[in-house]
Amino acid sequence: MSKINNGSVAAAEQPFSLKAILPPLLAIIVGMIMVILDGTVVNVAVPELVKYFSSDLSTIQWAITGYTLALAAVIPLAGWMTDRYGSKQVFLATVTMFVLGSILCSVAQTSSQLVLFRVIQGLGGGMVAPIGMAMVFKLAPIERRGSIMGMLGIPMLLAPAMGPILSGWLVESVSWHWIFLINLPIGIVAIILGVKYLPKSEKKGKTPLDLFGMILAPIAFSMLAYGVNEGGGIGWSSTQALVGLSVGGVALILFIIVELRHKYPLLELRVFRSTDFTRGIILTWVTQAALFGSMLFVPLYLQQIRNFTPLETGLILLPQALASGIGMPLGGRLFDKIGARPLAFVGLTIISTALFLLSGITLDTSLPVIMVCLGLMGLGMGLSMMPLNTHVLNSAPRESVGRVTPLTAAAQQVVVSFAVAGMTGYLTSQIAVHTAEMAQGSNPLSAAVLGFNDVFFLSGCIAVAGVVISTVLRKPKSLGKLSGDEASAVEPAMMSGH
């Protein structure tokens, strides 16, 4: 019997020991930190990248959108890859590819090269999160799942919040190239820990590959994101927006049909038959759209409007990191006792309050006010995000639980890329509208601030929609403890695919 199977049986027979799972948990966390960190370090560096490559915001923004879409494109392959090669091997291989992609990004000579290398980087890092989350989810017993996932959630929220500080220091003190080169030592540590501590898993043989699904998914996601970006920036009736939305929409419909009919789909869409799962994942999407869609714009406001340096910007964002670090373990512990609904309601209420406060910022809003808003956003994130993710996994039907992780991870990347693309386009268009409305000779920065206000107000409205949706969440029926045979059947590789 494999180490995983032995561990599963032992988990069913012996008291839970946190010490026993800390080494593999650390290996997973380091790998995930690297990938998640890279999702936000670019945010603070955007103005510097625009200047360095003599490009514009909409082009450089695709270095962010392209990265998230690349993540989404390969996430569905996680299950097939782990079945074929084993979760440990795939985890280590993707971390290695991510590091190589990071090195390429650091030597990019043009904005087009940067976007291309970011896509390569995303293709490498896409499977790290779903495989890592699956392994942690499997290691934790049901009655301690919220607490353990909360531990995993701390770096998942601290990484994007601390990223701007690290990025600001590197951009200001060294050069933007080092926001990518920093992944080299982190990646080496992750690989060493993974080789030593990650348990081996059995290979499941040659499961048929859903080829049509693999082709249709990236076409659907990338074209829809392109259409949303162009619609928000140029206009929803523009040729670019109509082509992107039409091609993406048709590809999405075909993808759904293929996945529902395929015996071994890349994404198990049939899990949406569970109303608890559907409510939970829709609320998760709304929360991610409100949060991550707006997180890009605080650094832009601070640097482009207020002329803060990248390092100063990172330090101003520090309250968000600290508050999320406080809220995450608290949310995990409370989830085990009261479930996700009250935590989602309170967390999203805090988030919406912070976003509406940010929608009133001006050219001279005091830093304490901005930092309090960021702290509230971090606290709301900490209380709501991981409880919602754990709720979604708990509410999936038992026979589908092994296919949920890649679905939720892929959906998150798509939602985030749509939010970033759509809100970037919306910001650009609103600044143009306010500029046209202002009297000649007015301060152009005033129009830009009003554009930022509009984006934060839109994000706040999305968060309010999440507050309303949170009221219909209900605690899933307990799945009970798995027997030894059942536990061994749902091993970490299975948690990230079929």
Disulfide bonds with the S-S distance in Angstrom:
none
